[in-house]
Amino acid sequence: MVNSVIYATKKGSAEIYAKAFAQKKNYPIYEHKQVLSEDLIDAEKIYYFASVYAGSLLGIEELKKKVPKNSQLTILPVGLSSANDHEKLAEIREGIVKVFPQAKIIHLRGRLNKEQLKLPEKLIIKMISKSSRKKSEQEKLDIEKAIEQVDTTGSVDYLDLAELVNID
Ligand SMILES: Cc1cc2nc3c(=O)[nH]c(=O)nc-3n(C[C@H](O)[C@H](O)[C@H](O)COP(=O)(O)O)c2cc1C
């Protein structure tokens, strides 16, 4: 039995977490589009690091087709929501539980750089930032503060590899 790490990313932060974790534990690592169900056949535990876009976890439907039914799955969504953004995290968890009711879920915070964004993404960031600026500081979610910062300064970075220490 071997444990395996899989990652799904658009801009690289989920990959950084996944690679650091796989290296520390000496587990094989796969990009989600490249992993085959045969690669996972002997996996006891599977760790899936994937970024969150518009409340949804990247690649989750495809993963369902590849993960053996008896494996223990830990899903690590990487997003800009913080532990204080309860509703946002609940939305992400709901989407995951629908597909993998048995999965353990551990939220991680990522990063975002305006230069990496495609035009439609830039427009979404602008729109969220604009509506966030109309709110008082107390009303703002941490993800909204982060997105405002991306809009005004160009980037945010909450990536913290120390968060991986307690994952087993
Ligand atoms: C268009 C867009 C939508 C996003 N939606 C969410 C979201 O719903 N929840 C969240 O926590 N983070 C959201 N983010 C932030 C990303 O999840 C975050 O930047 C993450 O680190 C990206 O991971 P990646 O670098 O692996 O692609 C969004 C970012 C963009 C550009």
The ligand as a Tripos MOL2 file, in Angstrom:
@<TRIPOS>MOLECULE
LIG
   31    33     1     0     0
SMALL
NO_CHARGES

@<TRIPOS>ATOM
      1 C1        -11.7210   34.2360  -10.8410 C.3       1 LIG1
      2 C2        -11.2870   33.7630   -9.4710 C.ar      1 LIG1
      3 C3        -12.2250   33.1710   -8.6170 C.ar      1 LIG1
      4 C4        -11.8320   32.7350   -7.3360 C.ar      1 LIG1
      5 N1        -12.7760   32.1910   -6.5100 N.ar      1 LIG1
      6 C5        -12.4170   31.8220   -5.2440 C.ar      1 LIG1
      7 C6        -13.3900   31.2870   -4.3410 C.ar      1 LIG1
      8 O1        -14.5590   31.0870   -4.6710 O.2       1 LIG1
      9 N2        -12.9850   30.9630   -3.0860 N.ar      1 LIG1
     10 C7        -11.6850   31.1280   -2.6670 C.ar      1 LIG1
     11 O2        -11.3700   30.8300   -1.5160 O.2       1 LIG1
     12 N3        -10.7220   31.6240   -3.5050 N.ar      1 LIG1
     13 C8        -11.0720   31.9640   -4.7810 C.ar      1 LIG1
     14 N4        -10.1290   32.4580   -5.6440 N.ar      1 LIG1
     15 C9         -8.7230   32.5400   -5.2030 C.3       1 LIG1
     16 C10        -7.9120   31.3060   -5.6240 C.3       1 LIG1
     17 O3         -8.4980   30.1270   -5.1480 O.3       1 LIG1
     18 C11        -6.4860   31.4240   -5.0320 C.3       1 LIG1
     19 O4         -5.8260   32.4920   -5.6590 O.3       1 LIG1
     20 C12        -5.6970   30.1280   -5.1490 C.3       1 LIG1
     21 O5         -4.4810   30.2550   -4.4450 O.3       1 LIG1
     22 C13        -5.4290   29.7790   -6.6030 C.3       1 LIG1
     23 O6         -4.8480   28.5020   -6.6570 O.3       1 LIG1
     24 P1         -3.8690   28.0720   -7.8500 P.3       1 LIG1
     25 O7         -2.6990   29.0330   -7.8070 O.co2     1 LIG1
     26 O8         -3.4680   26.6830   -7.4700 O.co2     1 LIG1
     27 O9         -4.6520   28.1250   -9.1170 O.co2     1 LIG1
     28 C14       -10.4850   32.8930   -6.9160 C.ar      1 LIG1
     29 C15        -9.5490   33.4740   -7.7940 C.ar      1 LIG1
     30 C16        -9.9380   33.9060   -9.0530 C.ar      1 LIG1
     31 C17        -8.9160   34.5210   -9.9700 C.3       1 LIG1
@<TRIPOS>BOND
     1     1     2 1
     2     2     3 ar
     3     2    30 ar
     4     3     4 ar
     5     4     5 ar
     6     4    28 ar
     7     5     6 ar
     8     6     7 ar
     9     6    13 1
    10     7     8 2
    11     7     9 ar
    12     9    10 ar
    13    10    11 2
    14    10    12 ar
    15    12    13 ar
    16    13    14 ar
    17    14    15 1
    18    14    28 ar
    19    15    16 1
    20    16    17 1
    21    16    18 1
    22    18    19 1
    23    18    20 1
    24    20    21 1
    25    20    22 1
    26    22    23 1
    27    23    24 1
    28    24    25 2
    29    24    26 1
    30    24    27 1
    31    28    29 ar
    32    29    30 ar
    33    30    31 1
@<TRIPOS>SUBSTRUCTURE
     1 LIG1         1 GROUP 0 **** ****
